[in-house]
Amino acid sequence: MWFSRKQGLKSPPDGVTPVAQALPKQITTKSRGDAAESAARAHLIQGGLKFVEANYRTPGRGGGEIDLVMRAPDGTLVFVEVRQRTGASFGGAAASIGSVKQRRIIFAARHYLMRFARQPPCRFDVVLVQGAPGDAKESCIEWLTAAFDAS
């Protein structure tokens, strides 16, 4: 028997839960990344930095993105890249920040700094989140200050 797309879905009989409601909400890479950024932000604030901005993107295609912009107590503007990996295979989170990724972050940082009349001191930090960011027992956060520079 053929069914038409125009036929509506029939509601299930009483007491039967539709499959979509029975399955747990799917964890996406976006939700994992958001959780890692949130954990990193809390870790940095606990470490003395002040939050300025999140997910700064340069306009247009091919630009870069800065996950977190923070300010250190001495006034230094800190551009933070957050990397999350569930396992240590292929070098883990630290190995995923190659020269191309660094160039894109530096490009975005230069674009961000154009809003200032006088450029403040700045640095590039990396926060590595290994494991599941929502599970405190399973995750490990490592903060690398001045992980790379713009030269």
C-alpha positions in Angstrom: 0.0 0.0 0.0 1.3 3.4 -1.0 1.0 6.4 1.3 0.8 10.0 0.2 2.9 12.7 1.8 -0.3 14.7 2.2 -1.6 12.2 4.7 -1.0 13.6 8.2 0.7 11.6 10.9 -1.9 10.0 13.1 -1.5 10.4 16.8 -0.5 7.3 18.7 -3.1 5.5 20.8 -3.5 6.5 24.4 -0.7 5.3 26.7 1.9 5.0 23.8 4.7 7.4 23.7 5.9 8.5 20.2 9.5 7.4 19.4 10.7 11.0 19.1 9.6 11.7 22.7 11.0 8.4 24.1 14.5 9.0 22.8 16.9 11.2 24.8 17.8 14.6 23.3 20.7 14.0 20.9 24.1 15.5 21.9 25.6 17.5 19.0 29.1 18.8 18.5 27.6 22.3 18.9 26.1 21.5 22.3 29.4 19.9 23.3 31.3 23.0 22.2 29.0 25.3 24.0 29.3 23.3 27.2 33.1 23.4 26.8 33.1 27.2 26.3 30.9 27.6 29.3 33.2 25.4 31.5 36.2 27.3 30.2 34.6 30.7 30.9 33.8 29.7 34.5 37.4 28.4 34.9 38.9 31.6 33.6 36.7 33.8 35.8 37.6 31.7 38.8 41.3 32.3 37.7 40.8 36.1 37.9 39.9 37.1 34.4 36.9 39.2 33.6 34.5 38.3 30.8 34.3 40.8 27.9 32.8 39.0 24.9 32.0 35.5 23.5 32.1 34.1 19.9 33.5 37.3 18.2 33.4 36.7 14.4 34.9 38.7 11.7 32.5 39.8 9.0 32.4 37.9 5.7 33.6 34.4 4.7 37.1 33.1 5.5 37.5 35.2 8.6 38.2 34.0 12.0 36.4 33.5 15.3 37.5 34.1 18.9 35.8 31.9 21.4 36.2 34.2 24.4 37.6 37.7 24.9 38.6 38.2 28.6 40.5 40.9 30.5 43.3 40.2 33.0 43.6 42.2 36.2 46.5 44.1 34.8 44.4 45.3 31.8 45.8 42.8 29.3 43.2 41.7 26.7 43.1 37.9 26.5 41.9 36.2 23.3 41.0 32.6 24.3 40.6 29.6 22.0 38.7 26.8 23.6 39.3 23.3 22.3 37.4 20.2 23.5 38.1 16.6 22.7 36.5 13.6 24.3 39.6 11.5 24.0 43.4 11.9 23.7 43.6 10.1 20.4 45.3 12.1 17.6 47.1 14.3 20.1 44.0 15.4 22.0 42.7 19.0 22.1 46.1 20.7 22.1 47.1 19.1 18.8 44.0 20.5 17.1 45.4 24.0 17.1 47.6 24.2 14.1 49.2 27.1 12.3 46.2 27.7 10.1 43.9 27.9 13.1 46.3 30.3 14.9 46.4 32.6 11.8 42.6 32.8 11.8 42.5 33.6 15.5 45.2 36.3 15.0 43.3 37.7 12.0 40.1 38.0 14.1 42.0 39.5 17.0 43.5 42.2 14.8 40.0 42.9 13.5 38.7 43.1 17.1 41.6 45.5 18.1 40.6 48.0 15.4 37.9 49.3 17.7 40.5 50.7 20.1 42.1 54.1 19.6 45.2 52.8 21.5 45.9 49.1 21.4 45.9 47.5 24.8 48.4 44.8 25.7 47.1 41.4 24.6 47.9 37.7 24.5 46.5 34.4 23.2 45.5 31.8 25.6 44.2 28.3 25.0 41.8 26.3 27.3 41.9 22.6 26.7 38.9 20.6 27.8 39.5 16.8 27.7 36.6 14.5 28.2 32.9 15.3 28.6 32.6 19.0 29.6 29.3 18.4 31.5 30.8 15.6 33.7 33.2 17.0 36.3 34.5 13.5 37.1 35.3 12.7 33.5 36.6 16.1 32.3 39.9 17.9 32.7 40.4 21.6 32.0 43.9 22.9 31.3 44.6 26.6 30.8 47.7 27.5 28.7 48.6 31.2 29.0 50.4 32.9 26.1 50.0 29.7 24.1 51.1 31.4 20.9 51.9 34.9 19.7 51.0 37.1 16.7 54.5 37.4 15.3 
